[in-house]
Amino acid sequence: MTTLEQFKQVRTSVSPEVQSELFQLMSKDPDAAISRMVEIAGEKGLKMSSEEVRGFLRQMDDEEELMTSN
């Protein structure tokens, strides 16, 4: 099971271009953005579900980390 910390590490390890792509995709098609996040995590050796990603994003939003993190 992937942890929030592992998810954060993957998030910070992707290029600014990919982060921008995900942000734009999230505003247009959240399901596609989450699927892309699952795919990226898989490329980094982490297995996670769409529901886990949604939960991690909710946690980060609750902790106000989404707007302050790179």
Secondary structure, 3 states (H helix, E strand, C coil): CCCHHHHHHHHHHCCHHHHHHHHHHHHHCHHHHHHHHHHHHHHCCCCCCHHHHHHHHHHHHHCCCCCCCC
